[in-house]
Amino acid sequence: MSDAGPRLALVATPAAAEAGTVAVTVIGDLDATTMAAFDHQLAAILDSHPHHRHLDLDLSAVDFCDLTGLRTLQTFDPDGAGQRHHPTARITGAGTAVQVLLRLCRIPTLLGYHPPTEPRGR
């Protein structure tokens, strides 16, 4: 981390395939130092997409994820009603940082995402 503050960005685009869904790409670190920025940016996305109650989270560009980031992801509802500040969510992609954390915590599925199994011999 640099002195410039938490390194995190959320980029949103309405998902063309599904009405009411906004695709959010998370870029940077998802940890204790970025949770305030994550919450703020996500609230802004939800406010700017008032009719979108479902999130497709692409975590492929997450460079680091700690247990605080994992706990935040676990607060999303994978198949609930999709309320304004508690949208339903699914993970559409995850990079190595998230995959390793899910394996270490022995979490086989998170928000519909199944991390690939670790290759044998490691």
PyMOL CGO cylinders between C-alpha atoms (Angstrom):
from pymol import cmd
from pymol.cgo import CYLINDER

trace = [
    CYLINDER, 0.00, 0.00, 0.00, 1.16, 3.48, -0.74, 0.3, 1, 1, 1, 1, 1, 1,
    CYLINDER, 1.16, 3.48, -0.74, 0.56, 6.64, 1.28, 0.3, 1, 1, 1, 1, 1, 1,
    CYLINDER, 0.56, 6.64, 1.28, -2.06, 7.68, -1.29, 0.3, 1, 1, 1, 1, 1, 1,
    CYLINDER, -2.06, 7.68, -1.29, -4.69, 5.64, 0.57, 0.3, 1, 1, 1, 1, 1, 1,
    CYLINDER, -4.69, 5.64, 0.57, -6.41, 2.33, -0.05, 0.3, 1, 1, 1, 1, 1, 1,
    CYLINDER, -6.41, 2.33, -0.05, -5.92, 0.89, -3.51, 0.3, 1, 1, 1, 1, 1, 1,
    CYLINDER, -5.92, 0.89, -3.51, -9.39, -0.15, -4.59, 0.3, 1, 1, 1, 1, 1, 1,
    CYLINDER, -9.39, -0.15, -4.59, -11.75, 0.65, -7.42, 0.3, 1, 1, 1, 1, 1, 1,
    CYLINDER, -11.75, 0.65, -7.42, -15.17, -0.66, -8.34, 0.3, 1, 1, 1, 1, 1, 1,
    CYLINDER, -15.17, -0.66, -8.34, -16.25, -0.38, -11.97, 0.3, 1, 1, 1, 1, 1, 1,
    CYLINDER, -16.25, -0.38, -11.97, -19.92, -0.98, -12.75, 0.3, 1, 1, 1, 1, 1, 1,
    CYLINDER, -19.92, -0.98, -12.75, -21.73, -1.71, -15.99, 0.3, 1, 1, 1, 1, 1, 1,
    CYLINDER, -21.73, -1.71, -15.99, -25.36, -2.78, -16.35, 0.3, 1, 1, 1, 1, 1, 1,
    CYLINDER, -25.36, -2.78, -16.35, -25.39, -6.44, -17.38, 0.3, 1, 1, 1, 1, 1, 1,
    CYLINDER, -25.39, -6.44, -17.38, -27.06, -6.55, -20.78, 0.3, 1, 1, 1, 1, 1, 1,
    CYLINDER, -27.06, -6.55, -20.78, -28.07, -10.19, -20.46, 0.3, 1, 1, 1, 1, 1, 1,
    CYLINDER, -28.07, -10.19, -20.46, -30.15, -9.82, -17.32, 0.3, 1, 1, 1, 1, 1, 1,
    CYLINDER, -30.15, -9.82, -17.32, -32.51, -7.01, -16.41, 0.3, 1, 1, 1, 1, 1, 1,
    CYLINDER, -32.51, -7.01, -16.41, -31.95, -5.70, -12.92, 0.3, 1, 1, 1, 1, 1, 1,
    CYLINDER, -31.95, -5.70, -12.92, -28.34, -6.87, -12.75, 0.3, 1, 1, 1, 1, 1, 1,
    CYLINDER, -28.34, -6.87, -12.75, -25.27, -4.67, -12.59, 0.3, 1, 1, 1, 1, 1, 1,
    CYLINDER, -25.27, -4.67, -12.59, -21.83, -6.14, -13.19, 0.3, 1, 1, 1, 1, 1, 1,
    CYLINDER, -21.83, -6.14, -13.19, -19.20, -4.84, -10.78, 0.3, 1, 1, 1, 1, 1, 1,
    CYLINDER, -19.20, -4.84, -10.78, -15.50, -5.39, -11.33, 0.3, 1, 1, 1, 1, 1, 1,
    CYLINDER, -15.50, -5.39, -11.33, -13.46, -5.05, -8.15, 0.3, 1, 1, 1, 1, 1, 1,
    CYLINDER, -13.46, -5.05, -8.15, -9.89, -3.91, -8.77, 0.3, 1, 1, 1, 1, 1, 1,
    CYLINDER, -9.89, -3.91, -8.77, -7.16, -3.81, -6.12, 0.3, 1, 1, 1, 1, 1, 1,
    CYLINDER, -7.16, -3.81, -6.12, -7.13, -4.99, -2.53, 0.3, 1, 1, 1, 1, 1, 1,
    CYLINDER, -7.13, -4.99, -2.53, -10.16, -6.22, -0.61, 0.3, 1, 1, 1, 1, 1, 1,
    CYLINDER, -10.16, -6.22, -0.61, -9.06, -5.96, 3.01, 0.3, 1, 1, 1, 1, 1, 1,
    CYLINDER, -9.06, -5.96, 3.01, -9.51, -4.11, 6.29, 0.3, 1, 1, 1, 1, 1, 1,
    CYLINDER, -9.51, -4.11, 6.29, -7.93, -0.94, 4.90, 0.3, 1, 1, 1, 1, 1, 1,
    CYLINDER, -7.93, -0.94, 4.90, -10.26, -0.79, 1.89, 0.3, 1, 1, 1, 1, 1, 1,
    CYLINDER, -10.26, -0.79, 1.89, -13.62, -1.73, 3.43, 0.3, 1, 1, 1, 1, 1, 1,
    CYLINDER, -13.62, -1.73, 3.43, -14.77, 1.87, 3.88, 0.3, 1, 1, 1, 1, 1, 1,
    CYLINDER, -14.77, 1.87, 3.88, -13.91, 2.61, 0.25, 0.3, 1, 1, 1, 1, 1, 1,
    CYLINDER, -13.91, 2.61, 0.25, -15.62, -0.60, -0.87, 0.3, 1, 1, 1, 1, 1, 1,
    CYLINDER, -15.62, -0.60, -0.87, -18.80, 0.24, 1.05, 0.3, 1, 1, 1, 1, 1, 1,
    CYLINDER, -18.80, 0.24, 1.05, -18.81, 3.84, -0.22, 0.3, 1, 1, 1, 1, 1, 1,
    CYLINDER, -18.81, 3.84, -0.22, -18.20, 2.91, -3.85, 0.3, 1, 1, 1, 1, 1, 1,
    CYLINDER, -18.20, 2.91, -3.85, -20.75, 0.09, -3.77, 0.3, 1, 1, 1, 1, 1, 1,
    CYLINDER, -20.75, 0.09, -3.77, -23.39, 2.40, -2.24, 0.3, 1, 1, 1, 1, 1, 1,
    CYLINDER, -23.39, 2.40, -2.24, -22.71, 4.92, -5.01, 0.3, 1, 1, 1, 1, 1, 1,
    CYLINDER, -22.71, 4.92, -5.01, -23.12, 2.18, -7.63, 0.3, 1, 1, 1, 1, 1, 1,
    CYLINDER, -23.12, 2.18, -7.63, -26.40, 1.02, -6.11, 0.3, 1, 1, 1, 1, 1, 1,
    CYLINDER, -26.40, 1.02, -6.11, -27.66, 4.62, -5.91, 0.3, 1, 1, 1, 1, 1, 1,
    CYLINDER, -27.66, 4.62, -5.91, -26.78, 5.24, -9.56, 0.3, 1, 1, 1, 1, 1, 1,
    CYLINDER, -26.78, 5.24, -9.56, -28.51, 2.01, -10.65, 0.3, 1, 1, 1, 1, 1, 1,
    CYLINDER, -28.51, 2.01, -10.65, -31.75, 2.22, -8.60, 0.3, 1, 1, 1, 1, 1, 1,
    CYLINDER, -31.75, 2.22, -8.60, -33.54, -0.56, -10.50, 0.3, 1, 1, 1, 1, 1, 1,
    CYLINDER, -33.54, -0.56, -10.50, -30.65, -3.02, -10.28, 0.3, 1, 1, 1, 1, 1, 1,
    CYLINDER, -30.65, -3.02, -10.28, -30.95, -5.29, -7.25, 0.3, 1, 1, 1, 1, 1, 1,
    CYLINDER, -30.95, -5.29, -7.25, -28.57, -8.04, -8.33, 0.3, 1, 1, 1, 1, 1, 1,
    CYLINDER, -28.57, -8.04, -8.33, -24.79, -7.84, -8.52, 0.3, 1, 1, 1, 1, 1, 1,
    CYLINDER, -24.79, -7.84, -8.52, -22.44, -9.89, -10.62, 0.3, 1, 1, 1, 1, 1, 1,
    CYLINDER, -22.44, -9.89, -10.62, -19.09, -9.47, -8.85, 0.3, 1, 1, 1, 1, 1, 1,
    CYLINDER, -19.09, -9.47, -8.85, -15.96, -10.00, -10.91, 0.3, 1, 1, 1, 1, 1, 1,
    CYLINDER, -15.96, -10.00, -10.91, -13.08, -10.44, -8.47, 0.3, 1, 1, 1, 1, 1, 1,
    CYLINDER, -13.08, -10.44, -8.47, -10.52, -11.42, -11.11, 0.3, 1, 1, 1, 1, 1, 1,
    CYLINDER, -10.52, -11.42, -11.11, -8.57, -8.17, -10.56, 0.3, 1, 1, 1, 1, 1, 1,
    CYLINDER, -8.57, -8.17, -10.56, -8.42, -8.44, -6.76, 0.3, 1, 1, 1, 1, 1, 1,
    CYLINDER, -8.42, -8.44, -6.76, -4.72, -8.50, -5.87, 0.3, 1, 1, 1, 1, 1, 1,
    CYLINDER, -4.72, -8.50, -5.87, -5.16, -9.25, -2.16, 0.3, 1, 1, 1, 1, 1, 1,
    CYLINDER, -5.16, -9.25, -2.16, -8.07, -10.39, -0.01, 0.3, 1, 1, 1, 1, 1, 1,
    CYLINDER, -8.07, -10.39, -0.01, -7.95, -10.91, 3.74, 0.3, 1, 1, 1, 1, 1, 1,
    CYLINDER, -7.95, -10.91, 3.74, -10.55, -12.27, 6.16, 0.3, 1, 1, 1, 1, 1, 1,
    CYLINDER, -10.55, -12.27, 6.16, -12.23, -8.86, 6.41, 0.3, 1, 1, 1, 1, 1, 1,
    CYLINDER, -12.23, -8.86, 6.41, -12.78, -8.93, 2.65, 0.3, 1, 1, 1, 1, 1, 1,
    CYLINDER, -12.78, -8.93, 2.65, -14.04, -12.50, 2.87, 0.3, 1, 1, 1, 1, 1, 1,
    CYLINDER, -14.04, -12.50, 2.87, -16.48, -11.61, 5.66, 0.3, 1, 1, 1, 1, 1, 1,
    CYLINDER, -16.48, -11.61, 5.66, -17.77, -8.70, 3.59, 0.3, 1, 1, 1, 1, 1, 1,
    CYLINDER, -17.77, -8.70, 3.59, -18.42, -11.01, 0.64, 0.3, 1, 1, 1, 1, 1, 1,
    CYLINDER, -18.42, -11.01, 0.64, -20.22, -13.43, 2.95, 0.3, 1, 1, 1, 1, 1, 1,
    CYLINDER, -20.22, -13.43, 2.95, -22.71, -10.70, 3.93, 0.3, 1, 1, 1, 1, 1, 1,
    CYLINDER, -22.71, -10.70, 3.93, -24.18, -10.64, 0.43, 0.3, 1, 1, 1, 1, 1, 1,
    CYLINDER, -24.18, -10.64, 0.43, -27.29, -12.70, -0.15, 0.3, 1, 1, 1, 1, 1, 1,
    CYLINDER, -27.29, -12.70, -0.15, -26.80, -15.22, -2.96, 0.3, 1, 1, 1, 1, 1, 1,
    CYLINDER, -26.80, -15.22, -2.96, -30.49, -15.82, -3.59, 0.3, 1, 1, 1, 1, 1, 1,
    CYLINDER, -30.49, -15.82, -3.59, -32.60, -13.48, -1.49, 0.3, 1, 1, 1, 1, 1, 1,
    CYLINDER, -32.60, -13.48, -1.49, -35.01, -10.73, -2.37, 0.3, 1, 1, 1, 1, 1, 1,
    CYLINDER, -35.01, -10.73, -2.37, -32.40, -8.23, -3.54, 0.3, 1, 1, 1, 1, 1, 1,
    CYLINDER, -32.40, -8.23, -3.54, -33.26, -5.24, -1.37, 0.3, 1, 1, 1, 1, 1, 1,
    CYLINDER, -33.26, -5.24, -1.37, -31.81, -1.79, -2.05, 0.3, 1, 1, 1, 1, 1, 1,
    CYLINDER, -31.81, -1.79, -2.05, -28.89, -1.93, 0.38, 0.3, 1, 1, 1, 1, 1, 1,
    CYLINDER, -28.89, -1.93, 0.38, -28.70, -5.71, 0.48, 0.3, 1, 1, 1, 1, 1, 1,
    CYLINDER, -28.70, -5.71, 0.48, -28.66, -6.83, -3.14, 0.3, 1, 1, 1, 1, 1, 1,
    CYLINDER, -28.66, -6.83, -3.14, -28.38, -10.42, -4.18, 0.3, 1, 1, 1, 1, 1, 1,
    CYLINDER, -28.38, -10.42, -4.18, -24.96, -11.22, -5.55, 0.3, 1, 1, 1, 1, 1, 1,
    CYLINDER, -24.96, -11.22, -5.55, -22.94, -13.84, -7.29, 0.3, 1, 1, 1, 1, 1, 1,
    CYLINDER, -22.94, -13.84, -7.29, -19.25, -14.04, -8.03, 0.3, 1, 1, 1, 1, 1, 1,
    CYLINDER, -19.25, -14.04, -8.03, -18.62, -14.42, -11.75, 0.3, 1, 1, 1, 1, 1, 1,
    CYLINDER, -18.62, -14.42, -11.75, -14.84, -14.64, -11.59, 0.3, 1, 1, 1, 1, 1, 1,
    CYLINDER, -14.84, -14.64, -11.59, -12.04, -14.64, -9.05, 0.3, 1, 1, 1, 1, 1, 1,
    CYLINDER, -12.04, -14.64, -9.05, -8.30, -14.26, -9.25, 0.3, 1, 1, 1, 1, 1, 1,
    CYLINDER, -8.30, -14.26, -9.25, -5.62, -16.15, -7.41, 0.3, 1, 1, 1, 1, 1, 1,
    CYLINDER, -5.62, -16.15, -7.41, -5.87, -14.09, -4.18, 0.3, 1, 1, 1, 1, 1, 1,
    CYLINDER, -5.87, -14.09, -4.18, -9.54, -14.94, -3.67, 0.3, 1, 1, 1, 1, 1, 1,
    CYLINDER, -9.54, -14.94, -3.67, -9.15, -18.54, -4.83, 0.3, 1, 1, 1, 1, 1, 1,
    CYLINDER, -9.15, -18.54, -4.83, -6.29, -19.19, -2.39, 0.3, 1, 1, 1, 1, 1, 1,
    CYLINDER, -6.29, -19.19, -2.39, -8.24, -17.65, 0.50, 0.3, 1, 1, 1, 1, 1, 1,
    CYLINDER, -8.24, -17.65, 0.50, -11.30, -19.77, -0.26, 0.3, 1, 1, 1, 1, 1, 1,
    CYLINDER, -11.30, -19.77, -0.26, -9.15, -22.91, -0.38, 0.3, 1, 1, 1, 1, 1, 1,
    CYLINDER, -9.15, -22.91, -0.38, -7.31, -22.06, 2.85, 0.3, 1, 1, 1, 1, 1, 1,
    CYLINDER, -7.31, -22.06, 2.85, -10.63, -21.43, 4.62, 0.3, 1, 1, 1, 1, 1, 1,
    CYLINDER, -10.63, -21.43, 4.62, -12.08, -24.60, 3.09, 0.3, 1, 1, 1, 1, 1, 1,
    CYLINDER, -12.08, -24.60, 3.09, -15.00, -22.75, 1.54, 0.3, 1, 1, 1, 1, 1, 1,
    CYLINDER, -15.00, -22.75, 1.54, -16.17, -24.84, -1.43, 0.3, 1, 1, 1, 1, 1, 1,
    CYLINDER, -16.17, -24.84, -1.43, -18.68, -22.28, -2.73, 0.3, 1, 1, 1, 1, 1, 1,
    CYLINDER, -18.68, -22.28, -2.73, -19.15, -18.56, -2.16, 0.3, 1, 1, 1, 1, 1, 1,
    CYLINDER, -19.15, -18.56, -2.16, -21.97, -16.66, -3.85, 0.3, 1, 1, 1, 1, 1, 1,
    CYLINDER, -21.97, -16.66, -3.85, -22.28, -19.32, -6.52, 0.3, 1, 1, 1, 1, 1, 1,
    CYLINDER, -22.28, -19.32, -6.52, -18.55, -19.35, -7.27, 0.3, 1, 1, 1, 1, 1, 1,
    CYLINDER, -18.55, -19.35, -7.27, -16.67, -22.63, -7.03, 0.3, 1, 1, 1, 1, 1, 1,
    CYLINDER, -16.67, -22.63, -7.03, -12.89, -22.11, -6.91, 0.3, 1, 1, 1, 1, 1, 1,
    CYLINDER, -12.89, -22.11, -6.91, -10.92, -24.57, -9.01, 0.3, 1, 1, 1, 1, 1, 1,
    CYLINDER, -10.92, -24.57, -9.01, -9.43, -27.43, -7.05, 0.3, 1, 1, 1, 1, 1, 1,
    CYLINDER, -9.43, -27.43, -7.05, -5.75, -27.13, -6.25, 0.3, 1, 1, 1, 1, 1, 1,
    CYLINDER, -5.75, -27.13, -6.25, -3.57, -29.16, -8.58, 0.3, 1, 1, 1, 1, 1, 1,
    CYLINDER, -3.57, -29.16, -8.58, -2.19, -32.33, -7.01, 0.3, 1, 1, 1, 1, 1, 1,
    CYLINDER, -2.19, -32.33, -7.01, 1.45, -32.35, -6.03, 0.3, 1, 1, 1, 1, 1, 1,
    CYLINDER, 1.45, -32.35, -6.03, 1.42, -29.03, -4.22, 0.3, 1, 1, 1, 1, 1, 1,
]
cmd.load_cgo(trace, "trace")
